[in-house]
Amino acid sequence: MSGSALGIDIGTTSVKVLALDRQGTIVDSASSHHGIQKTTSGVQIDADLWSVSLLASLRQLSIDLSTVEAVGFSGNMSSVVLVDKHGESLHPALLLADSRGADQLAELTDENVASIVEHTGNLPETVFSLSSLLWFRDNRPDLTARAAAWVSAKDYLRAQLTGVLATDPTDAYNSLLLREGSWNDSLISQLSLPRRLFPAILPSDAVAGTITAEAAHLTGLPAGIPVATGAGDVAASIAGSGGLPEQSLSVSLGTSAIVMAAVSDRGLPPAAVGRLTVHPTAEGSLFALGSLLTGGLALNWVRSLIGSEPIAQVSASTSLDSDLVFLPYLAGTGSPDFISEAKGTLFGITPATAGTEIVAALIEAIAFDIADLIDLVGASNYREIVVSGGGSRIVAWPQVLADVSGLPVNTLDIPDLSAIGAAVLGWSAAGERVSATSESIRLTPRPEHAQTWAAHRARYTAARRAALDFYTS
């Protein structure tokens, strides 16, 4: 059997490993669940659990690990691990949803904020790793003093395999402490953060190190094979799908619904600053990111109540004659208004309401919210939407998105894009260009329903405004 590159994706609740051969075919994959630590303080995890999950995933693979030729990494964004000089964690990793640095962000000066916006295009929010770094500075100065560096999830796990502490531009950018591709030393100093905490920044597809003899013994991977620096999970998913063309939008219908849009070097339109975030791809271009905190999460909740059959039966026209409105905010709104108090809400239920109507109302709600995010970056700038993720397999969802947005939709039948992107970066580190093979289905907007969808969107917007007013009052 020919060799493969191993993509390792450290998710919020599990680690996935995926083997990709030179032809871009997935030859094997496995995952192991680890969950997150329950605490009233925030959202965190013992970083060593990532290592445990990785070993468990590797043991599930059926391929001969001695044939693996390279390794690449992807990891959950904005995780912060303080490590000592041996690369061992000093405190549980603070994750993206942890908001313990909110008070510190509120104390940033206007000069600090202006520098961050100028160099990253983003306003400081708790979804960025800067928030956690400032919390550690003020609340655990003992650990800050002992730490040799801070790293993200994928950087921590990669260091366990290579012994090398480093990061890549996608995770470094998420700290808001970059300036023209390098650490913003002036801002770091102004914020009283020790400069030693900031490791070397290497390209996402660079050889960050090689598998050590000790790691080879533990994992079964060959010692000495190259390990790519890797990228944050969203940037890795873009690499896994073959990139983000200038006039294309990418939508991932996973647990969260995520919108990614290529933007110019000038960054976001002024109206979108602070409502969408800006990030670099693994190749170095910029993209705008909008994340709805409930996509598949809300669908899974509905499935737990009414079963899978209504989801399988729903069509792209089910809700056209329905008065049902579903606000899918089971975990808050996410982009663009980040209202954590929001809750899921159903309007218009009657004794005759069917399960398929509830599913259809959820699908159109996510489509309306995605369309709002697309409008922020300028829908006229794009000619198509590329859809991936588990939700893309519900045929009605991409079609409704095409109808509501007015843009053609190409659905990619590629699972686990972040893990694939990690493997692609691994192959690149080994000197080979590999793209994942995939098939796509193209769906076009149905103009005969445009007026009905416009009326539904206006109704949804009014219901959304009323509900958010209620939850925030």
C-alpha positions as CSV (number, residue, x, y, z in Angstrom):
1,M,0.0,0.0,0.0
2,S,1.3,3.5,-0.8
3,G,2.1,5.9,2.0
4,S,-0.2,8.5,3.4
5,A,-0.1,11.7,5.4
6,L,-1.8,11.8,8.7
7,G,-4.1,14.7,9.5
8,I,-4.7,15.3,13.2
9,D,-7.6,17.5,14.2
10,I,-8.0,18.5,17.8
11,G,-11.6,19.5,18.2
12,T,-13.4,21.0,21.2
13,T,-14.6,17.6,22.4
14,S,-12.7,15.0,20.3
15,V,-9.5,14.2,18.4
16,K,-9.9,12.9,14.8
17,V,-7.1,11.3,12.8
18,L,-7.4,10.8,9.1
19,A,-5.0,9.2,6.6
20,L,-4.8,10.8,3.1
21,D,-2.9,9.1,0.3
22,R,-1.1,10.8,-2.6
23,Q,-4.2,10.6,-4.8
24,G,-6.2,12.6,-2.3
25,T,-8.2,9.6,-1.2
26,I,-9.1,9.1,2.5
27,V,-7.8,5.6,3.3
28,D,-8.7,5.5,7.0
29,S,-10.0,7.7,9.8
30,A,-10.9,7.4,13.5
31,S,-11.8,9.7,16.4
32,S,-11.9,9.6,20.2
33,H,-14.1,11.7,22.5
34,H,-12.7,13.6,25.5
35,G,-15.3,16.3,26.3
36,I,-14.5,19.4,28.3
37,Q,-14.0,20.0,31.9
38,K,-17.0,21.1,33.9
39,T,-16.3,24.2,35.9
40,T,-18.2,27.3,37.0
41,S,-15.1,29.4,36.2
42,G,-15.2,29.0,32.4
43,V,-14.7,26.5,29.6
44,Q,-11.5,24.6,29.8
45,I,-9.9,21.2,29.4
46,D,-6.8,19.3,30.7
47,A,-4.5,19.5,27.7
48,D,-3.2,16.1,28.4
49,L,-6.5,14.7,27.5
50,W,-5.7,15.7,23.9
51,S,-2.7,13.3,24.0
52,V,-4.9,10.5,25.5
53,S,-7.5,11.0,22.7
54,L,-4.8,11.0,20.0
55,L,-3.4,7.7,21.2
56,A,-6.9,6.2,21.4
57,S,-7.6,7.4,17.8
58,L,-4.4,6.0,16.5
59,R,-5.1,2.6,18.0
60,Q,-8.4,2.5,16.1
61,L,-6.8,3.0,12.7
62,S,-6.6,-0.1,10.5
63,I,-3.7,1.1,8.4
64,D,0.0,0.3,9.0
65,L,1.2,3.4,10.8
66,S,4.8,2.6,9.7
67,T,3.7,3.7,6.1
68,V,2.8,7.2,7.3
69,E,5.2,9.7,5.6
70,A,4.1,13.0,7.1
71,V,1.8,14.5,9.7
72,G,-0.1,17.8,9.8
73,F,-2.3,19.4,12.4
74,S,-5.5,21.3,12.8
75,G,-6.9,22.6,16.1
76,N,-9.7,24.4,17.8
77,M,-9.2,28.2,17.6
78,S,-8.4,30.5,20.5
79,S,-7.4,27.8,22.9
80,V,-4.6,28.9,25.2
81,V,-2.2,26.6,27.0
82,L,0.6,27.9,29.2
83,V,3.6,25.5,29.0
84,D,6.9,25.2,30.8
85,K,10.3,24.8,29.1
86,H,9.6,21.1,28.7
87,G,6.3,21.7,26.8
88,E,4.2,20.5,29.7
89,S,1.0,22.4,30.5
90,L,0.8,24.5,33.7
91,H,-3.0,24.9,33.8
92,P,-6.0,23.6,31.9
93,A,-6.4,25.0,28.4
94,L,-8.8,27.9,28.2
95,L,-11.1,27.4,25.2
96,L,-12.8,29.8,22.7
97,A,-16.0,29.9,24.7
98,D,-14.2,30.9,27.9
99,S,-15.0,34.5,28.7
100,R,-12.9,35.0,31.8
101,G,-10.8,37.8,30.2
102,A,-13.8,40.1,29.5
103,D,-12.9,42.4,32.4
104,Q,-9.3,42.7,31.1
105,L,-10.5,43.5,27.6
106,A,-12.8,46.3,29.0
107,E,-9.7,47.9,30.5
108,L,-7.8,48.2,27.2
109,T,-7.0,51.8,26.2
110,D,-8.3,53.4,23.1
111,E,-4.7,53.3,21.8
112,N,-4.5,49.5,22.4
113,V,-7.8,49.0,20.6
114,A,-6.8,51.2,17.7
115,S,-3.6,49.2,17.2
116,I,-5.5,45.9,17.2
117,V,-8.1,47.1,14.7
118,E,-5.3,48.7,12.5
119,H,-3.2,45.5,12.3
120,T,-5.8,42.7,12.5
121,G,-9.1,44.3,11.4
122,N,-10.8,42.9,14.6
123,L,-12.2,44.4,17.7
124,P,-11.1,42.8,21.0
125,E,-13.6,40.1,22.0
126,T,-13.4,37.1,24.4
127,V,-13.4,34.8,21.4
128,F,-9.8,35.8,20.8
129,S,-6.9,34.2,22.7
130,L,-5.7,37.7,23.9
131,S,-8.6,37.6,26.4
132,S,-7.2,34.4,28.1
133,L,-3.6,35.7,28.0
134,L,-4.7,38.9,29.9
135,W,-6.7,36.8,32.4
136,F,-3.7,34.7,33.2
137,R,-1.6,37.9,33.5
138,D,-3.9,39.3,36.2
139,N,-5.2,36.2,37.9
140,R,-2.4,33.7,37.7
141,P,0.8,35.8,37.7
142,D,2.6,32.8,39.2
143,L,1.9,30.7,36.2
144,T,2.7,33.6,33.8
145,A,6.1,33.9,35.5
146,R,6.8,30.2,35.2
147,A,5.6,29.7,31.7
148,A,8.1,29.4,28.8
149,A,5.4,30.0,26.1
150,W,1.7,30.0,25.3
151,V,0.5,27.7,22.5
152,S,-2.8,26.7,21.0
153,A,-4.3,23.2,20.9
154,K,-2.6,22.0,17.8
155,D,0.7,23.5,18.8
156,Y,0.6,21.8,22.2
157,L,-0.1,18.4,20.7
158,R,2.5,18.8,18.0
159,A,5.1,19.7,20.6
160,Q,4.4,16.4,22.3
161,L,5.4,14.6,19.1
162,T,8.3,16.8,18.0
163,G,9.7,18.5,21.1
164,V,9.5,21.9,19.3
165,L,7.4,24.8,20.5
166,A,6.1,27.0,17.7
167,T,2.9,28.3,16.2
168,D,1.5,29.3,12.8
169,P,0.1,32.6,11.4
170,T,-3.5,31.5,11.7
171,D,-3.4,30.8,15.5
172,A,-1.0,33.7,16.1
173,Y,-3.3,36.1,14.3
174,N,-6.1,35.0,16.6
175,S,-4.2,36.5,19.6
176,L,-4.7,39.9,18.0
177,L,-1.0,40.6,18.8
178,L,0.4,40.4,15.2
179,R,1.7,43.2,13.1
180,E,2.5,42.5,9.4
181,G,3.0,38.8,10.1
182,S,5.3,39.2,13.1
183,W,4.5,39.6,16.8
184,N,3.5,43.1,17.7
185,D,6.3,43.7,20.2
186,S,5.2,47.2,21.0
187,L,1.6,46.2,21.9
188,I,2.9,43.1,23.8
189,S,5.0,45.4,25.9
190,Q,2.2,47.9,26.5
191,L,0.0,45.1,27.8
192,S,2.8,43.9,30.2
193,L,2.9,40.4,28.7
194,P,6.3,38.7,28.8
195,R,7.8,38.5,25.3
196,R,9.2,35.1,26.0
197,L,5.6,33.7,25.9
198,F,5.3,34.2,22.2
199,P,6.9,31.3,20.2
200,A,8.4,31.3,16.7
201,I,5.8,31.7,13.9
202,L,6.3,29.2,11.1
203,P,4.3,28.8,7.9
204,S,1.4,26.4,8.2
205,D,2.9,23.9,5.8
206,A,6.5,24.3,7.1
207,V,8.3,21.4,8.7
208,A,8.0,22.4,12.4
209,G,9.9,19.3,13.5
210,T,10.0,15.6,13.1
211,I,8.6,12.7,15.1
212,T,10.9,12.0,18.0
213,A,12.0,8.5,19.0
214,E,10.0,8.7,22.2
215,A,6.8,9.8,20.3
216,A,7.4,7.0,17.7
217,H,7.5,4.4,20.5
218,L,4.3,5.8,22.0
219,T,2.3,6.2,18.7
220,G,3.7,3.7,16.2
221,L,4.5,6.5,13.8
222,P,7.9,6.4,12.1
223,A,10.6,8.4,13.9
224,G,12.0,11.3,11.8
225,I,9.1,11.9,9.5
226,P,8.2,15.6,8.9
227,V,5.5,17.3,10.9
228,A,3.8,20.4,9.5
229,T,3.1,23.3,11.7
230,G,-0.6,23.1,10.8
231,A,-3.4,25.6,11.1
232,G,-6.5,26.6,13.1
233,D,-9.5,24.4,12.3
234,V,-11.3,26.9,10.1
235,A,-8.2,27.7,8.0
236,A,-7.4,24.0,7.8
237,S,-10.9,23.3,6.5
238,I,-10.3,25.9,3.7
239,A,-7.1,24.1,2.9
240,G,-9.0,20.8,2.9
241,S,-11.6,22.1,0.4
242,G,-8.9,23.3,-2.0
243,G,-8.8,27.0,-1.0
244,L,-11.2,29.9,-1.0
245,P,-11.5,31.5,-4.4
246,E,-11.8,35.2,-4.5
247,Q,-15.5,35.3,-5.6
248,S,-16.6,32.3,-3.6
249,L,-18.2,32.0,-0.2
250,S,-17.7,28.9,1.9
251,V,-20.4,27.7,4.3
252,S,-19.9,24.9,6.8
253,L,-23.1,23.4,8.1
254,G,-21.7,21.6,11.2
255,T,-22.5,21.9,14.9
256,S,-22.2,25.6,14.3
257,A,-23.0,27.2,10.9
258,I,-19.9,29.0,9.7
259,V,-19.6,31.5,6.8
260,M,-16.1,32.2,5.3
261,A,-15.6,34.9,2.7
262,A,-12.4,35.9,0.9
263,V,-11.6,39.6,1.6
264,S,-9.1,42.0,0.2
265,D,-5.9,43.1,2.0
266,R,-8.0,46.2,3.1
267,G,-10.0,43.9,5.3
268,L,-13.7,44.1,6.1
269,P,-16.2,46.8,5.0
270,P,-16.5,49.3,7.9
271,A,-20.0,48.1,8.7
272,A,-18.8,44.6,9.3
273,V,-15.9,45.4,11.7
274,G,-16.7,44.0,15.1
275,R,-19.6,42.0,13.7
276,L,-17.5,39.5,11.6
277,T,-13.9,38.6,12.3
278,V,-10.9,38.5,10.0
279,H,-8.3,35.7,9.8
280,P,-5.6,34.5,7.5
281,T,-5.8,31.3,5.5
282,A,-3.0,28.8,5.7
283,E,-1.7,30.3,2.4
284,G,-1.7,33.8,3.9
285,S,-4.7,35.5,2.3
286,L,-7.4,37.0,4.5
287,F,-11.0,35.8,5.0
288,A,-13.9,37.0,6.9
289,L,-15.5,34.6,9.4
290,G,-19.1,34.6,10.7
291,S,-20.1,31.9,13.1
292,L,-23.7,31.0,14.2
293,L,-23.4,29.1,17.4
294,T,-26.2,26.7,16.6
295,G,-26.6,25.0,13.3
296,G,-26.4,21.3,13.6
297,L,-26.6,21.7,17.3
298,A,-30.2,22.9,17.0
299,L,-31.0,20.2,14.5
300,N,-29.7,17.5,16.9
301,W,-31.9,18.9,19.6
302,V,-34.9,18.7,17.3
303,R,-33.9,15.1,16.3
304,S,-33.8,14.2,20.0
305,L,-37.5,15.3,20.4
306,I,-39.1,14.1,17.1
307,G,-36.7,11.5,15.7
308,S,-34.8,11.3,12.4
309,E,-37.8,10.6,10.1
310,P,-39.0,14.2,9.8
311,I,-35.5,15.4,9.0
312,A,-35.3,12.8,6.2
313,Q,-38.7,13.7,4.9
314,V,-38.3,17.5,4.8
315,S,-38.1,19.2,1.4
316,A,-36.9,22.6,0.2
317,S,-40.6,23.6,-0.2
318,T,-42.0,22.3,3.1
319,S,-42.1,25.7,4.8
320,L,-43.3,27.8,1.9
321,D,-46.9,27.5,3.1
322,S,-46.1,27.4,6.8
323,D,-46.4,30.2,9.4
324,L,-43.9,28.6,11.8
325,V,-40.8,30.7,12.8
326,F,-37.9,29.0,14.6
327,L,-35.2,31.1,16.2
328,P,-32.3,28.6,16.5
329,Y,-30.4,30.3,19.4
330,L,-30.0,27.4,21.8
331,A,-26.5,28.7,22.7
332,G,-26.8,32.4,21.9
333,T,-26.7,34.1,18.5
334,G,-23.0,34.2,17.6
335,S,-22.2,36.5,14.7
336,P,-23.0,39.3,14.0
337,D,-24.5,40.5,17.4
338,F,-23.1,38.0,19.9
339,I,-26.1,38.0,22.2
340,S,-25.4,35.3,24.7
341,E,-28.8,35.8,26.5
342,A,-30.7,34.7,23.4
343,K,-32.6,31.4,23.6
344,G,-34.3,29.1,21.1
345,T,-37.8,30.1,20.3
346,L,-40.7,28.8,18.2
347,F,-43.5,31.0,17.0
348,G,-46.7,29.8,15.4
349,I,-47.2,26.3,16.8
350,T,-50.7,24.8,16.4
351,P,-52.2,21.4,17.2
352,A,-51.6,20.6,13.5
353,T,-47.9,21.5,13.4
354,A,-45.9,18.6,11.9
355,G,-42.4,17.6,12.7
356,T,-41.3,18.3,9.1
357,E,-42.5,21.9,9.5
358,I,-40.3,22.4,12.6
359,V,-37.3,21.1,10.7
360,A,-38.1,23.2,7.7
361,A,-38.4,26.3,9.9
362,L,-35.0,25.6,11.4
363,I,-33.4,25.2,8.0
364,E,-34.8,28.4,6.7
365,A,-33.8,30.3,9.9
366,I,-30.2,29.3,9.5
367,A,-30.4,30.2,5.8
368,F,-31.7,33.7,6.7
369,D,-29.0,34.2,9.3
370,I,-26.3,33.1,6.8
371,A,-27.8,35.5,4.2
372,D,-27.5,38.3,6.7
373,L,-23.8,37.5,7.2
374,I,-23.3,37.4,3.5
375,D,-24.9,40.8,3.2
376,L,-22.3,42.2,5.6
377,V,-19.4,41.3,3.3
378,G,-21.4,42.3,0.2
379,A,-23.3,39.6,-1.5
380,S,-22.7,41.3,-4.9
381,N,-19.0,40.5,-4.6
382,Y,-19.5,36.8,-4.8
383,R,-20.8,34.5,-7.5
384,E,-21.4,31.2,-5.6
385,I,-21.5,29.4,-2.2
386,V,-19.6,26.3,-1.5
387,V,-21.3,24.2,1.2
388,S,-19.8,21.4,3.3
389,G,-20.4,19.8,6.6
390,G,-22.9,17.2,7.8
391,G,-25.9,19.5,7.2
392,S,-25.1,19.6,3.5
393,R,-26.4,16.0,3.3
394,I,-29.9,17.2,4.1
395,V,-30.7,18.1,0.5
396,A,-33.3,20.7,1.5
397,W,-30.8,22.8,3.3
398,P,-28.4,23.8,0.4
399,Q,-31.4,24.4,-1.8
400,V,-33.1,26.7,0.6
401,L,-29.8,28.5,1.1
402,A,-29.6,29.0,-2.7
403,D,-33.2,30.3,-2.8
404,V,-32.7,32.7,0.1
405,S,-29.3,34.1,-0.9
406,G,-29.9,34.2,-4.6
407,L,-26.6,32.5,-5.3
408,P,-25.8,29.1,-6.8
409,V,-24.7,26.5,-4.2
410,N,-22.1,23.8,-4.8
411,T,-22.3,21.1,-2.1
412,L,-19.1,19.2,-1.5
413,D,-19.3,15.6,-0.4
414,I,-16.2,15.7,1.8
415,P,-16.4,14.9,5.5
416,D,-13.9,16.1,8.1
417,L,-12.5,19.0,6.1
418,S,-10.3,20.2,9.0
419,A,-8.6,16.8,9.3
420,I,-8.2,16.6,5.5
421,G,-6.7,20.1,5.5
422,A,-4.2,19.0,8.2
423,A,-3.2,16.0,6.1
424,V,-2.8,18.3,3.0
425,L,-0.5,20.6,5.0
426,G,1.4,17.5,6.1
427,W,1.9,16.4,2.5
428,S,3.0,20.0,1.6
429,A,5.6,19.8,4.4
430,A,6.9,16.6,2.8
431,G,7.3,18.4,-0.5
432,E,4.1,17.1,-2.3
433,R,1.0,18.9,-3.4
434,V,-2.1,16.8,-2.7
435,S,-5.8,17.7,-3.0
436,A,-8.6,15.7,-1.6
437,T,-10.9,14.1,-4.2
438,S,-14.5,15.0,-4.0
439,E,-17.8,15.2,-5.9
440,S,-20.1,18.2,-5.8
441,I,-23.8,18.9,-6.6
442,R,-24.7,22.3,-8.0
443,L,-28.1,23.8,-7.0
444,T,-29.4,27.1,-8.4
445,P,-31.9,29.5,-6.9
446,R,-35.6,28.9,-7.8
447,P,-36.9,32.3,-8.9
448,E,-40.5,31.3,-8.8
449,H,-40.2,31.2,-4.9
450,A,-38.2,34.4,-4.5
451,Q,-41.2,36.5,-3.4
452,T,-42.3,34.0,-0.8
453,W,-38.8,33.6,0.6
454,A,-38.5,37.4,0.9
455,A,-41.8,37.5,2.8
456,H,-40.6,34.7,5.1
457,R,-37.3,36.5,5.7
458,A,-39.1,39.7,6.7
459,R,-41.3,37.8,9.1
460,Y,-38.3,36.1,10.6
461,T,-36.4,39.4,11.0
462,A,-39.4,40.8,12.9
463,A,-39.7,37.8,15.1
464,R,-36.0,37.8,15.8
465,R,-36.0,41.4,16.8
466,A,-38.9,40.9,19.1
467,A,-37.4,37.9,20.8
468,L,-34.0,39.4,21.2
469,D,-35.6,42.5,22.8
470,F,-37.3,40.2,25.2
471,Y,-34.2,38.2,26.1
472,T,-32.0,41.2,26.6
473,S,-34.6,43.3,28.6
